[in-house]
Amino acid sequence: MPYINVRGVEHYYEWVKKLSGSSAKPVMVFIHGWSGSARYWHSTADVLSEQFDCLLYDLRGFGRSRGKPTIAQASESVAESQSLQEASEAIRELTYELEEYADDLAALLDELHIQHVYIHAHSMGASVATLFFNLYPQRVERGILTCSGVFEYDEKAFTAFHKFGGYVVKFRPKWLGKIPFVDRMFMARFLYSPIPNSERQAFLEDFLQADYDAALGTIFTSVSKAQSELMPQEFAKLTVPTLLVAGQYDKIIPAEMGRQAAALSDKVQFVLIPNTAHFPMLEDAPTYLQQVKKFLQIKTPVDG
């Protein structure tokens, strides 16, 4: 499997490409959400690979990417002229703030010598992408945010969420994935329409394998008072043409949160996918792809 060192951490990445006799295709980067991996973007990337070279990767601490390295591991990745102390300081500088994940993406693109991209992101990954759009606007042509939005701070609700989230992250034995129908129960809150069994099982496996510190750390950074204050500002100052796709029955990030986010900037188009929840790209792929292609101005055979 292909790995690349990004800021001292081994990241998994892969390309989904289709050979073309024409000139080089633009690059579209896919970013997954919390406790997931690039795996659930495969079907979407496969369709869009007719027009794009699709780059999929696992966020730091999720999927097949490593979590924060130990001091010994970090020391192996720094130049010989650097000391163990410098390696230790490099580790401490890595946090689970979403801005740090945006910087991870910039470093990944630098390592792969890619300057300009389209970005296709989901859920927590969509928040990372929004921050990336504003930190590195010169590197983004267009962006697609799926199941993203802004929310108001509620101390009592946030405290309860963090407590429950911490419990869920701590108690997730690997054998759980071998129990029949657990994947159905695990995904029930995320879906309105069914998805293939293999997709459900992959989600459960990714959740069980996620790095403890990364999984817990991003719960606290993505659902926080600071984030509730920051994201409306980030949406308001967007300069990158952006499509925001919401699932009609999404319980994780309700569609109204996406609608409110889109209303903050004339650069953002809002689209609602009926009869879907938190994974509209899998629950109704034809409708989802139709909207994405329309935004990207890709003609389909029907369009002629």
C-alpha positions in Angstrom: 0.0 0.0 0.0 1.3 3.5 -0.8 2.3 5.6 2.1 3.9 9.1 2.3 5.5 10.9 5.2 3.6 14.1 6.0 4.9 16.2 8.8 6.5 13.2 10.4 3.5 10.9 10.1 2.9 8.1 7.6 -0.2 8.8 5.6 -2.0 6.3 3.4 -3.0 7.6 -0.1 -4.1 6.2 -3.4 -5.0 7.3 -6.9 -8.2 6.5 -8.8 -7.4 7.2 -12.4 -8.6 6.2 -15.9 -6.4 6.4 -18.9 -7.2 9.1 -21.3 -5.7 10.1 -24.7 -6.3 13.8 -23.9 -4.1 16.1 -21.9 -3.4 15.7 -18.2 -6.6 15.8 -16.1 -7.1 18.1 -13.1 -6.7 16.6 -9.6 -9.7 16.1 -7.3 -8.8 15.4 -3.6 -11.3 13.5 -1.5 -11.4 14.0 2.3 -13.4 11.6 4.6 -15.2 12.4 7.9 -14.7 11.4 11.5 -13.6 7.8 12.2 -13.9 7.0 8.5 -11.4 6.5 5.7 -11.0 7.1 2.0 -12.7 3.7 1.3 -16.2 5.2 1.2 -15.2 7.6 -1.5 -14.2 4.9 -4.0 -17.5 4.6 -5.9 -17.8 8.4 -6.2 -14.2 8.8 -7.3 -14.5 6.0 -9.8 -17.3 7.8 -11.7 -15.5 11.2 -11.5 -12.2 9.7 -12.7 -13.5 10.1 -16.2 -12.8 13.9 -15.8 -10.3 14.0 -12.9 -7.3 12.2 -11.4 -8.8 11.4 -8.0 -6.5 11.5 -5.0 -7.9 9.7 -1.9 -6.1 9.7 1.5 -6.7 8.8 5.1 -6.6 11.7 7.7 -3.9 11.5 10.4 -5.0 8.9 12.9 -7.8 7.4 10.8 -8.1 4.5 8.4 -4.7 3.3 7.4 -2.8 6.5 8.3 -0.7 6.5 11.5 -1.6 8.6 14.5 0.8 10.9 16.2 4.2 9.2 16.2 6.3 8.4 19.3 9.5 10.3 19.9 11.5 7.4 18.6 9.5 7.2 15.4 9.6 10.9 14.9 13.4 11.0 15.4 13.8 8.5 12.5 11.9 10.8 10.2 13.9 14.0 10.9 17.3 14.9 9.3 20.4 13.5 10.9 21.4 17.0 11.9 18.4 17.3 14.1 18.3 16.1 17.7 15.9 13.9 19.6 14.8 17.1 21.4 13.8 18.7 18.0 11.9 15.5 17.1 10.1 15.7 20.4 9.2 19.3 19.8 7.9 18.4 16.3 5.5 15.8 17.9 4.2 18.3 20.4 3.4 20.8 17.7 1.0 18.3 16.0 -2.5 18.7 17.5 -6.0 17.6 16.6 -7.2 21.0 15.7 -8.9 21.0 12.3 -6.6 23.8 11.0 -3.7 21.3 11.6 -5.5 18.8 9.4 -5.8 21.5 6.7 -2.0 22.0 7.0 -1.5 18.2 6.7 -3.3 18.4 3.3 -1.1 21.3 2.1 2.0 19.3 3.1 0.6 16.2 1.4 0.1 18.1 -1.9 3.6 19.6 -1.6 5.1 16.1 -1.2 3.2 15.0 -4.3 4.2 18.2 -6.2 0.5 19.1 -6.8 -0.3 22.8 -6.9 -3.9 23.2 -7.9 -6.8 20.9 -6.9 -10.5 20.4 -6.7 -11.6 19.3 -3.3 -14.5 16.9 -2.4 -15.0 16.5 1.3 -17.5 15.1 3.8 -18.6 15.8 7.4 -15.6 16.6 9.6 -13.5 16.5 6.5 -15.7 19.2 5.0 -14.8 21.5 7.9 -11.1 20.7 7.3 -11.7 21.6 3.6 -13.4 24.9 4.4 -10.4 25.9 6.5 -8.1 24.8 3.6 -10.1 26.9 1.2 -9.4 30.0 3.2 -5.9 29.2 4.2 -4.8 28.2 0.7 -7.4 29.8 -1.7 -4.8 30.0 -4.5 -4.6 26.2 -4.6 -8.3 25.4 -5.0 -10.3 25.6 -8.2 -13.7 24.5 -6.8 -14.9 22.7 -3.7 -17.7 20.3 -2.8 -18.7 20.0 0.8 -21.1 17.2 1.7 -23.0 17.2 5.1 -21.4 20.3 6.5 -22.8 23.4 8.3 -22.7 25.8 11.1 -24.1 25.3 14.6 -24.8 27.2 17.8 -22.9 26.5 21.0 -24.9 24.7 23.7 -22.8 24.0 26.7 -25.0 21.4 28.2 -25.5 19.5 24.9 -21.8 19.8 24.0 -20.7 18.5 27.4 -23.1 15.5 27.1 -21.8 14.8 23.6 -18.2 14.9 24.7 -18.9 12.5 27.6 -20.8 10.1 25.3 -18.2 10.4 22.6 -15.4 9.7 25.0 -17.2 6.5 26.2 -17.8 5.3 22.6 -14.1 5.9 21.6 -12.8 4.2 24.8 -15.0 1.1 24.7 -14.8 -0.4 21.1 -13.4 -3.9 21.3 -12.1 -5.3 18.0 -14.3 -8.4 18.3 -17.4 -6.2 18.0 -16.9 -6.3 14.2 -17.5 -10.0 14.2 -20.9 -9.9 15.7 -23.7 -10.4 13.1 -25.8 -7.3 12.3 -23.7 -4.9 14.5 -22.8 -3.0 11.3 -26.5 -2.4 10.8 -27.0 -1.0 14.3 -23.8 1.0 14.1 -24.9 2.8 10.8 -28.6 3.1 11.7 -28.3 6.7 12.9 -26.2 7.8 9.9 -28.6 6.5 7.1 -32.1 7.0 5.8 -31.8 4.8 2.7 -29.8 1.5 2.6 -26.3 1.1 1.4 -24.4 -2.1 0.4 -23.4 -4.5 3.3 -19.7 -4.1 2.4 -19.9 -0.4 2.9 -21.5 -0.7 6.3 -18.9 -3.2 7.4 -16.1 -1.0 6.2 -17.4 1.9 8.3 -17.5 -0.3 11.4 -14.0 -1.5 10.7 -12.7 2.0 10.3 -14.3 3.1 13.5 -12.8 0.2 15.5 -9.3 0.8 14.0 -9.2 4.6 14.5 -6.3 5.9 16.7 -7.6 6.6 20.2 -6.1 10.1 20.6 -7.1 11.2 17.1 -10.6 10.0 17.4 -11.1 11.6 20.9 -9.1 14.7 20.0 -11.2 15.5 17.0 -14.4 15.1 18.9 -13.3 17.9 21.2 -12.0 20.1 18.4 -14.7 19.7 15.8 -17.7 20.1 18.3 -16.6 23.0 20.5 -17.5 26.5 21.4 -14.4 27.7 19.4 -15.5 25.8 16.3 -19.1 27.1 16.6 -17.7 30.7 16.6 -15.1 30.0 13.9 -17.0 28.2 11.1 -19.6 31.0 10.4 -16.7 33.3 9.9 -14.9 30.8 7.6 -18.0 30.3 5.5 -18.6 34.1 5.3 -15.1 34.8 3.8 -15.0 32.0 1.3 -13.7 33.0 -2.2 -13.6 29.5 -3.6 -16.8 28.5 -5.6 -18.3 25.8 -3.4 -21.2 23.4 -3.6 -22.7 22.4 -0.2 -24.7 19.1 -0.4 -27.1 18.1 2.5 -29.1 15.0 3.2 -32.7 15.6 3.8 -32.9 13.5 7.0 -29.3 13.9 8.3 -29.4 13.6 12.1 -25.6 14.2 12.5 -25.5 17.5 10.7 -29.1 18.5 9.9 -29.7 20.0 6.5 -30.8 23.3 8.0 -27.3 23.8 9.4 -26.0 23.4 5.8 -28.6 25.9 4.5 -27.5 28.4 7.1 -23.8 28.0 6.2 -24.5 28.4 2.5 -26.5 31.6 3.2 -23.4 33.3 4.6 -21.6 33.5 1.2 -22.6 34.1 -2.4 -19.8 31.7 -3.3 -21.7 28.7 -1.9 -24.5 26.9 -3.7 -26.8 24.7 -1.5 -28.4 21.5 -2.7 -30.7 19.1 -0.7 -30.7 15.4 -1.7 -34.2 13.9 -0.8 -34.5 10.6 1.1 -30.9 10.5 2.3 -29.2 11.2 5.6 -25.5 11.6 6.4 -24.1 9.7 3.3 -26.1 11.0 0.3 -23.2 10.0 -2.0 -23.9 6.3 -1.1 -27.6 6.4 -0.3 -28.6 8.0 -3.7 -25.5 8.0 -5.9 -27.2 8.9 -9.2 -28.9 12.1 -7.8 -25.7 13.0 -5.9 -23.5 12.7 -8.9 -26.0 14.6 -11.1 -25.8 17.6 -8.8 -22.0 17.4 -8.5 -21.5 17.2 -12.3 -23.9 20.1 -12.8 -21.8 22.2 -10.4 -18.6 21.1 -12.0 -20.1 21.8 -15.5 -19.5 18.2 -16.6 -21.9 17.1 -19.4 -23.5 13.7 -19.2 -24.6 11.6 -22.2 -28.2 12.8 -21.6 -27.0 16.4 -22.0 -25.5 15.6 -25.3 
